[in-house]
Amino acid sequence: MVVWWFGGLVVWWFESVIGFGCYGFTAHLASDEPTANGAISALNPRSWIFLSMIWRFGSMKHPFSTRLAAVQHYLSGKATLRETARQFSVGKSPLTRWIRAFRRQGEAGLEHHLSRTYTPEFRLCVVRYMMANRCSAADASAHFNIPNETIIQNWMKRYREGGKEALNPSKTGPTMPKDKYEHDSKPFSEMTHAELEKELEYLRAENAYLKKRKALREEKALREQQKKPE
């Protein structure tokens, strides 16, 4: 990382990414004299903490090559999770998410889906999958290749508060463009391979949810029966 400062502005460059921020409220930003080209060769600990916070904010999205290299480096056993995160300048949480996605889907799990949208049916599928398998949003994120687990947490919150109707964007806020795929929108014979895979995933999650709900009902009925006096 190379850092320059101009008055109250900090500009840094790292792996072809340029970022900037203000440091007027940070005391003693540069503890050493600048080098001939104006770059800061060393910063005091408090300054590095500040720059680290800005860097995390400014580089939330990492290129595919970085994600793949970080995952492969960790899986090779050459370093711990913390060491790998530090070496590739990423957070441990996103690195953990990348590893999960890579183990489930290979390199495809590390690709960005910037324009991806989700139908209410798909959201319900994800929520029911989590309930049936009692898994975390991070696990569901890796399983369904959803890059942001916060989205899934929001779906779960909506579902608990308003049921499946709350997963419809038109019922909860600004509308989102419809996904090209809609559940049961056309016969299987007309579906593409990707659409068939998504349909199969939906049916699996639906089936798992129904089985789990049945098991919970039977368990509840058994407990109530055991409470009855002989």
C-alpha positions in Angstrom: 0.0 0.0 0.0 1.2 3.5 -0.9 -0.2 6.5 0.9 -0.1 10.2 0.1 -1.6 13.1 2.0 -2.8 16.6 0.8 -3.8 18.9 3.6 -6.6 17.0 5.3 -7.0 14.4 2.6 -5.5 10.9 2.5 -5.1 9.1 -0.8 -3.9 5.5 -1.0 -3.2 2.9 -3.7 -3.3 -0.8 -3.2 -3.7 -3.6 -5.8 -4.9 -1.2 -8.5 -7.5 0.3 -6.2 -7.5 3.9 -5.2 -9.2 5.2 -2.1 -9.3 8.4 -0.1 -10.5 9.8 3.2 -10.1 12.6 5.7 -7.9 12.5 8.7 -8.5 15.9 10.2 -9.9 14.3 13.4 -7.0 11.9 13.7 -4.1 13.0 15.8 -0.5 12.5 14.5 -1.4 10.8 11.3 2.2 10.7 10.0 4.8 10.0 12.6 7.7 9.9 10.1 8.9 12.3 7.4 7.5 11.7 3.9 9.7 10.1 1.3 10.9 12.0 -1.8 7.8 11.0 -3.8 5.5 12.2 -1.1 4.5 8.7 0.1 4.3 7.9 3.8 6.8 5.1 4.5 5.6 4.4 8.0 2.6 5.4 10.1 2.0 5.3 13.9 -0.4 2.6 15.2 -3.3 5.0 15.6 -3.0 6.1 12.0 -2.9 2.5 10.7 -6.0 1.7 12.6 -7.7 4.7 11.0 -6.5 3.8 7.5 -7.5 0.2 8.0 -11.1 1.3 8.8 -11.2 3.4 5.6 -9.6 0.6 3.6 -12.3 -1.8 4.8 -15.0 0.6 3.7 -13.4 1.4 0.4 -12.6 -2.1 -0.7 -15.7 -4.1 0.2 -15.6 -5.8 -3.2 -12.6 -7.7 -4.2 -11.7 -9.0 -7.7 -12.3 -12.6 -8.5 -8.6 -13.3 -8.7 -8.1 -12.1 -5.2 -11.0 -14.2 -3.8 -9.8 -17.3 -5.6 -6.2 -16.8 -4.6 -7.1 -16.2 -0.9 -9.3 -19.3 -0.8 -6.7 -21.5 -2.5 -4.0 -20.2 -0.2 -6.1 -21.1 2.9 -7.2 -24.5 1.7 -3.6 -25.4 0.8 -2.9 -25.3 4.6 -0.1 -22.8 4.2 -1.7 -20.3 6.6 -4.5 -19.9 9.2 -7.7 -18.0 8.4 -6.3 -14.9 10.2 -3.0 -15.1 8.4 -4.7 -15.5 5.0 -7.1 -12.6 5.7 -4.2 -10.4 6.7 -2.0 -11.4 3.7 -4.8 -10.6 1.1 -6.1 -7.6 3.0 -9.6 -9.0 3.4 -11.8 -9.5 6.5 -12.2 -12.9 8.1 -16.0 -12.9 7.6 -15.9 -12.5 3.8 -13.0 -14.9 3.6 -15.0 -17.5 5.5 -18.0 -16.9 3.2 -15.8 -17.4 0.1 -14.4 -20.6 1.5 -17.9 -22.0 2.1 -19.1 -21.0 -1.4 -16.0 -22.5 -3.0 -16.4 -25.8 -1.2 -20.0 -26.0 -2.4 -19.8 -24.6 -5.9 -16.2 -24.3 -6.9 -15.0 -21.2 -8.7 -18.6 -20.4 -9.7 -19.4 -19.7 -6.1 -16.8 -16.8 -6.0 -18.3 -14.9 -8.9 -20.1 -11.6 -8.4 -23.8 -11.4 -9.3 -24.2 -7.6 -9.5 -27.5 -7.6 -11.4 -29.1 -10.6 -9.7 -32.6 -10.2 -8.3 -34.8 -12.6 -6.4 -38.4 -13.6 -6.7 -40.6 -14.0 -3.7 -40.7 -17.7 -4.4 -37.0 -18.0 -4.3 -36.8 -15.9 -1.1 -39.3 -18.3 0.5 -37.3 -21.2 -0.7 -34.2 -19.8 1.1 -36.0 -19.1 4.3 -37.6 -22.5 4.4 -34.3 -24.1 3.7 -32.8 -22.3 6.7 -35.7 -23.4 8.9 -35.6 -27.0 7.8 -31.9 -27.4 8.2 -31.5 -25.0 11.1 -28.6 -23.3 9.4 -27.2 -19.8 9.6 -27.5 -17.1 7.0 -23.9 -17.6 6.1 -24.5 -21.3 5.3 -27.6 -20.4 3.2 -25.5 -17.7 1.5 -23.0 -20.3 0.4 -25.6 -22.9 -0.5 -27.6 -20.6 -2.8 -24.6 -18.5 -3.9 -26.1 -15.3 -2.5 -23.1 -12.9 -2.0 -24.7 -10.9 0.8 -25.9 -12.8 3.9 -27.5 -9.6 5.3 -30.1 -10.0 2.5 -31.0 -13.4 3.8 -31.2 -12.2 7.4 -33.6 -9.5 6.2 -35.7 -12.1 4.5 -35.9 -14.2 7.6 -36.9 -11.2 9.7 -39.6 -10.3 7.2 -40.9 -13.8 7.2 -41.1 -14.1 11.0 -42.9 -10.7 11.2 -45.3 -11.1 8.3 -45.2 -14.6 6.9 -44.5 -15.4 3.2 -46.5 -12.4 2.0 -43.8 -10.1 3.6 -41.3 -11.6 1.2 -43.0 -9.9 -1.8 -41.1 -6.7 -2.5 -44.4 -4.8 -3.4 -45.6 -5.5 0.1 -42.5 -4.4 2.0 -41.1 -1.4 0.2 -39.6 -0.4 -3.1 -40.2 -2.8 -5.9 -37.3 -4.8 -7.5 -37.2 -5.9 -11.1 -38.5 -9.4 -11.5 -36.0 -12.2 -12.0 -36.1 -13.8 -15.4 -37.0 -17.1 -13.7 -40.4 -17.5 -12.0 -41.5 -20.6 -10.2 -43.9 -22.7 -12.2 -43.9 -20.1 -15.0 -43.5 -22.7 -17.8 -43.3 -26.5 -18.2 -40.1 -28.4 -17.5 -39.7 -29.2 -21.2 -39.2 -25.5 -22.0 -36.8 -24.8 -19.1 -33.1 -24.2 -19.6 -30.6 -26.3 -17.6 -30.1 -23.4 -15.1 -33.8 -23.0 -14.7 -34.2 -26.8 -14.0 -31.5 -26.7 -11.4 -33.2 -23.7 -9.7 -36.6 -25.5 -9.8 -35.0 -28.7 -8.3 -33.4 -26.6 -5.6 -36.8 -25.0 -4.8 -38.5 -28.4 -4.6 -35.8 -29.9 -2.4 -36.1 -27.0 0.0 -39.9 -27.2 -0.1 -39.8 -30.9 0.6 -37.3 -30.5 3.5 -39.4 -27.8 5.0 -42.6 -29.9 4.9 -40.8 -32.9 6.4 -39.4 -30.7 9.2 -42.8 -29.1 9.9 -44.4 -32.6 10.0 -41.7 -33.8 12.4 -42.2 -30.8 14.7 -46.0 -31.3 14.7 -45.6 -35.0 15.6 -43.1 -34.1 18.3 -45.5 -31.5 19.8 -48.4 -34.0 19.7 -46.3 -36.6 21.5 -45.3 -34.1 24.2 -48.9 -33.1 24.7 -50.0 -36.8 24.9 -47.3 -37.5 27.5 -48.6 -34.6 29.6 -52.1 -36.1 29.9 -52.8 -38.0 33.1 -53.0 -41.8 32.9 
